[in-house]
């Protein structure tokens, strides 16, 4: 199937993710071109810059790859060949993040950049934070794909945290014959047959500021990712809500009803549509506030009290607390 013939109604995945698996398959001495053809995929077309392909093919590919390589722990070798550029702009934005928690927030906002089928959310249960990933097409028991994603994310986050990352537990809905290979990789206990696929971190360890963070670069990459996603996801309600909030938030008080009216739907319908896409209005509102706050602080020398007012906070103190929750730093510490 040609990438160019895809419709926006068909969930797609980033081509680099498939190319990473192709490189991994080749390392076993298996012809990846033939394997891709057996799954109905054209490897050459995926190699196009920023190409995408139907997610349903990726689900077939994982199972076929494990069958051909006879390695149910193929995720460990996938992580060996993974680097930040595999995730294109998202991987680079995560690498430029202030700290691992900032990178995790980018992962939740832009997880659909890797696969439109997946929903990613952060579950904050202090003193722990969980990254929870769900897939409709693959099914949550599809452990080959989930284990690969988690192994690659762990590699990115551990580097960001400068080896101080404290991963406490990793949960998978599916199972393999043994937990030991994955436990040795993650350095923590692994659970099979869980109710969700998630990584559980010690929250404090996620706030270790990295020496080579670049807020301006990360923000620019955020814009690039959003522009890229809009080409594929103009029909998503969450994308429309984000666009409206970013364009109107600093111009006056916004509530869910006003946003719903701008999209010609009732508040209840907006809530249902957002839930179906794996998010809620309050999360989108909070994310947009964060994006605008970082952009304003980085690009303007405005007083913090004015920034707080522009973003709808009742006072500077509430803004400072929210900003520290978002980034792990105060607005003054974050300002270049």
C-alpha positions as CSV (number, residue, x, y, z in Angstrom):
1,X,0.0,0.0,0.0
2,X,1.3,3.4,-0.9
3,X,1.9,5.9,2.0
4,X,0.4,8.6,-0.2
5,X,-3.0,6.8,-0.4
6,X,-3.6,6.9,3.3
7,X,-6.6,8.7,4.6
8,X,-6.8,10.7,7.8
9,X,-9.3,8.2,9.1
10,X,-6.8,5.3,9.1
11,X,-4.5,5.3,12.1
12,X,-0.9,5.5,11.1
13,X,2.5,5.1,12.7
14,X,5.9,6.8,12.1
15,X,7.9,5.1,9.4
16,X,11.1,5.3,11.5
17,X,9.6,2.9,14.0
18,X,9.2,0.3,11.3
19,X,12.7,1.1,10.0
20,X,14.2,0.5,13.4
21,X,12.5,-2.9,13.5
22,X,13.8,-3.6,10.0
23,X,17.4,-2.9,11.1
24,X,16.9,-5.1,14.1
25,X,15.5,-8.0,12.0
26,X,18.5,-7.8,9.7
27,X,20.8,-8.2,12.7
28,X,19.4,-11.7,13.1
29,X,20.3,-12.6,9.5
30,X,16.6,-12.4,8.4
31,X,15.7,-10.5,5.2
32,X,13.6,-7.6,6.4
33,X,12.4,-6.8,2.9
34,X,10.8,-10.2,2.5
35,X,9.3,-10.1,5.9
36,X,7.8,-6.7,5.3
37,X,6.3,-7.9,2.0
38,X,4.8,-10.9,3.8
39,X,3.0,-8.4,6.0
40,X,1.8,-6.4,3.0
41,X,4.2,-3.5,3.5
42,X,6.6,-1.8,1.1
43,X,9.8,-1.1,2.9
44,X,11.1,1.3,0.3
45,X,8.1,3.6,0.6
46,X,8.5,3.7,4.3
47,X,12.0,5.0,3.9
48,X,10.7,8.3,2.6
49,X,11.5,11.2,4.9
50,X,8.9,11.4,7.7
51,X,6.8,8.7,6.0
52,X,3.9,7.0,7.7
53,X,2.1,3.7,7.3
54,X,-1.1,2.0,8.6
55,X,-0.7,0.9,12.2
56,X,-2.4,-2.4,11.5
57,X,0.6,-3.5,9.5
58,X,2.9,-2.8,12.4
59,X,0.9,-5.1,14.7
60,X,1.3,-7.9,12.1
61,X,5.0,-7.1,11.7
62,X,5.9,-7.5,15.4
63,X,4.4,-11.0,15.6
64,X,6.0,-12.0,12.3
65,X,9.4,-10.6,13.4
66,X,9.3,-12.6,16.6
67,X,8.3,-15.8,14.7
68,X,11.2,-15.3,12.2
69,X,13.9,-14.4,14.7
70,X,12.6,-16.8,17.3
71,X,13.3,-14.2,19.9
72,X,10.4,-13.1,22.1
73,X,12.7,-10.6,23.7
74,X,13.4,-8.8,20.5
75,X,12.6,-5.5,22.2
76,X,16.0,-5.7,24.0
77,X,17.8,-5.7,20.6
78,X,15.5,-3.0,19.2
79,X,16.6,-0.8,22.1
80,X,20.2,-1.5,21.2
81,X,19.7,0.0,17.7
82,X,17.5,2.9,18.9
83,X,18.6,6.5,19.2
84,X,16.8,9.8,19.7
85,X,16.5,10.5,15.9
86,X,14.4,7.3,15.6
87,X,11.5,9.2,17.0
88,X,12.3,12.1,14.7
89,X,11.3,15.5,16.1
90,X,9.8,14.0,19.2
91,X,13.0,12.2,20.1
92,X,15.1,15.4,19.6
93,X,12.6,17.4,21.7
94,X,12.7,14.9,24.5
95,X,16.5,15.0,24.4
96,X,16.5,18.8,24.7
97,X,14.0,18.7,27.6
98,X,14.7,20.4,30.9
99,X,14.6,17.0,32.7
100,X,13.0,13.5,32.4
101,X,9.6,14.7,33.7
102,X,9.5,17.4,31.0
103,X,10.3,14.7,28.4
104,X,7.5,12.4,29.8
105,X,5.1,15.3,29.4
106,X,6.1,15.7,25.8
107,X,5.6,12.0,25.3
108,X,2.0,12.2,26.6
109,X,1.3,15.3,24.4
110,X,2.8,13.9,21.2
111,X,2.6,10.1,21.6
112,X,0.3,10.1,18.6
113,X,3.2,11.4,16.5
114,X,4.7,7.8,16.9
115,X,1.3,6.1,16.6
116,X,-2.1,7.7,16.1
117,X,-3.7,4.6,17.7
118,X,-2.0,5.0,21.0
119,X,-3.1,7.0,24.0
120,X,-0.4,8.0,26.5
121,X,-1.1,9.6,29.9
122,X,0.8,10.4,33.1
123,X,-0.7,9.2,36.4
124,X,0.7,11.1,39.3
125,X,0.5,9.2,42.5
126,X,3.1,10.9,44.6
127,X,5.8,9.9,45.4
128,X,5.5,7.9,42.2
129,X,4.5,8.8,38.6
130,X,3.3,6.2,36.0
131,X,3.4,6.5,32.3
132,X,0.4,4.5,31.0
133,X,0.1,3.5,27.3
134,X,-3.0,2.0,25.6
135,X,-3.5,0.8,22.1
136,X,-6.9,0.0,20.5
137,X,-5.6,-1.8,17.4
138,X,-2.8,-3.7,18.9
139,X,-4.6,-4.7,22.0
140,X,-3.0,-4.2,25.4
141,X,-1.8,-7.8,25.6
142,X,0.5,-7.2,22.5
143,X,3.7,-7.4,24.6
144,X,6.2,-7.3,21.8
145,X,5.4,-3.8,20.7
146,X,4.8,-2.4,24.2
147,X,8.1,-3.9,25.5
148,X,10.0,-2.3,22.6
149,X,8.4,1.1,23.3
150,X,9.2,0.9,27.0
151,X,12.8,-0.2,26.4
152,X,13.4,2.7,24.0
153,X,11.8,5.2,26.3
154,X,13.8,4.0,29.3
155,X,17.0,4.5,27.2
156,X,16.0,8.1,26.5
157,X,14.9,8.9,30.0
158,X,17.9,7.3,31.8
159,X,20.3,9.4,29.6
160,X,18.3,12.5,30.4
161,X,18.4,11.8,34.2
162,X,22.2,11.1,33.9
163,X,21.8,7.6,35.3
164,X,19.9,8.8,38.4
165,X,16.5,7.6,37.0
166,X,14.7,5.4,39.5
167,X,12.3,3.1,37.6
168,X,10.4,1.2,40.3
169,X,8.2,-1.2,38.3
170,X,7.2,-2.1,34.7
171,X,3.7,-3.6,34.0
172,X,2.6,-5.5,31.0
173,X,-0.9,-6.8,30.2
174,X,0.6,-9.6,28.2
175,X,3.3,-12.1,29.2
176,X,6.4,-14.0,28.1
177,X,8.0,-17.2,29.4
178,X,10.3,-15.3,31.7
179,X,10.6,-11.9,33.3
180,X,14.3,-12.1,33.9
181,X,15.6,-10.6,30.6
182,X,13.4,-7.6,31.0
183,X,14.1,-7.2,34.7
184,X,17.8,-7.2,34.0
185,X,17.3,-4.5,31.4
186,X,15.1,-2.2,33.4
187,X,16.8,-2.9,36.8
188,X,13.4,-3.3,38.5
189,X,10.5,-5.7,39.0
190,X,8.4,-6.6,35.9
191,X,4.8,-7.7,36.2
192,X,2.8,-9.7,33.7
193,X,-0.9,-10.0,33.4
194,X,-1.4,-6.4,34.6
195,X,-4.4,-4.3,34.1
196,X,-2.5,-1.8,32.0
197,X,0.9,-1.3,30.3
198,X,2.8,1.2,32.4
199,X,6.2,2.3,33.7
200,X,6.3,3.4,37.3
201,X,9.0,6.0,38.3
202,X,10.1,7.6,41.6
203,X,8.9,11.1,40.9
204,X,11.9,12.9,42.6
205,X,14.3,11.2,40.2
206,X,12.5,12.6,37.2
207,X,13.4,16.2,38.1
208,X,17.2,15.9,37.8
209,X,18.0,18.8,35.5
210,X,20.2,17.8,32.6
211,X,23.2,19.9,31.7
212,X,22.5,20.1,28.0
213,X,18.8,21.1,28.0
214,X,17.7,23.6,25.4
215,X,14.3,25.2,26.0
216,X,14.3,27.2,22.8
217,X,15.2,24.1,20.7
218,X,12.6,22.0,22.5
219,X,9.9,24.6,22.0
220,X,10.7,25.0,18.3
221,X,10.5,21.2,17.9
222,X,7.1,21.2,19.7
223,X,5.9,23.7,17.0
224,X,7.2,21.5,14.2
225,X,5.6,18.3,15.7
226,X,2.2,20.1,16.0
227,X,2.4,21.4,12.5
228,X,3.2,17.9,11.3
229,X,0.4,16.3,13.2
230,X,-2.1,18.8,12.0
231,X,-1.5,17.6,8.4
232,X,-2.7,14.1,9.5
233,X,-5.1,14.9,12.3
234,X,-7.2,18.0,11.4
235,X,-10.3,16.0,12.1
236,X,-9.4,15.2,15.7
237,X,-11.4,17.2,18.2
238,X,-8.4,17.4,20.6
239,X,-6.3,19.0,17.9
240,X,-9.0,21.6,17.2
241,X,-9.4,22.3,20.9
242,X,-5.6,22.8,21.3
243,X,-5.5,25.1,18.3
244,X,-8.4,27.2,19.6
245,X,-6.9,27.5,23.1
246,X,-3.4,28.4,21.9
247,X,-4.9,31.1,19.6
248,X,-7.3,32.6,22.2
249,X,-6.1,31.8,25.8
250,X,-4.2,35.0,26.3
251,X,-7.0,37.1,24.9
252,X,-9.5,36.5,27.6
253,X,-11.2,34.1,30.0
254,X,-12.0,30.7,28.3
255,X,-14.2,28.0,29.6
256,X,-15.2,24.6,28.2
257,X,-18.6,25.8,27.1
258,X,-17.1,28.7,25.0
259,X,-14.6,26.3,23.3
260,X,-17.4,23.8,22.6
261,X,-19.5,26.5,21.0
262,X,-16.6,27.5,18.8
263,X,-16.6,23.9,17.5
264,X,-20.4,23.9,17.0
265,X,-21.1,21.3,19.6
266,X,-22.5,21.0,23.1
267,X,-20.2,20.7,26.2
268,X,-21.4,17.2,26.8
269,X,-20.6,16.1,23.2
270,X,-17.1,17.8,23.4
271,X,-16.4,15.8,26.6
272,X,-17.5,12.5,25.0
273,X,-15.4,13.2,21.8
274,X,-12.3,14.0,23.9
275,X,-12.8,10.9,26.1
276,X,-12.9,8.8,22.9
277,X,-9.5,10.3,21.9
278,X,-8.0,9.5,25.3
279,X,-7.9,13.0,26.9
280,X,-10.0,15.5,28.8
281,X,-10.5,19.3,28.4
282,X,-8.7,20.1,31.7
283,X,-5.6,18.3,30.5
284,X,-5.6,20.1,27.1
285,X,-6.1,23.4,28.9
286,X,-3.2,22.7,31.3
287,X,-0.9,21.6,28.4
288,X,-1.7,24.8,26.4
289,X,-1.1,27.0,29.4
290,X,2.3,25.3,29.8
291,X,3.3,25.8,26.2
292,X,2.3,29.5,26.2
293,X,4.1,30.1,29.5
294,X,7.4,28.6,28.3
295,X,7.1,30.5,25.1
296,X,6.3,33.9,26.7
297,X,9.0,33.5,29.4
298,X,11.6,32.5,26.9
299,X,10.8,35.1,24.2
300,X,9.8,38.2,26.4
301,X,11.1,40.0,29.4
302,X,7.6,40.6,30.8
303,X,7.1,40.8,34.6
304,X,5.9,37.4,36.0
305,X,2.8,39.0,37.4
306,X,1.8,40.0,33.9
307,X,2.5,36.6,32.5
308,X,0.3,35.1,35.2
309,X,-2.5,37.5,34.3
310,X,-2.2,36.7,30.6
311,X,-2.6,33.0,31.2
312,X,-5.6,33.4,33.5
313,X,-4.0,32.8,36.9
314,X,-5.5,34.7,39.9
315,X,-2.0,35.7,41.1
316,X,1.7,35.2,40.5
317,X,2.0,32.6,43.3
318,X,-0.5,30.3,41.7
319,X,1.3,30.7,38.4
320,X,4.7,29.9,39.9
321,X,3.4,26.8,41.6
322,X,1.8,25.6,38.3
323,X,5.0,26.3,36.4
324,X,7.1,24.3,38.9
325,X,4.7,21.4,38.6
326,X,5.1,21.6,34.8
327,X,8.8,21.9,34.6
328,X,10.4,21.3,38.0
329,X,11.7,24.9,38.1
330,X,10.4,28.3,39.0
331,X,9.7,30.8,36.1
332,X,12.7,32.8,37.1
333,X,15.0,29.7,37.0
334,X,13.6,28.8,33.6
335,X,14.1,32.2,32.0
336,X,17.3,32.3,29.9
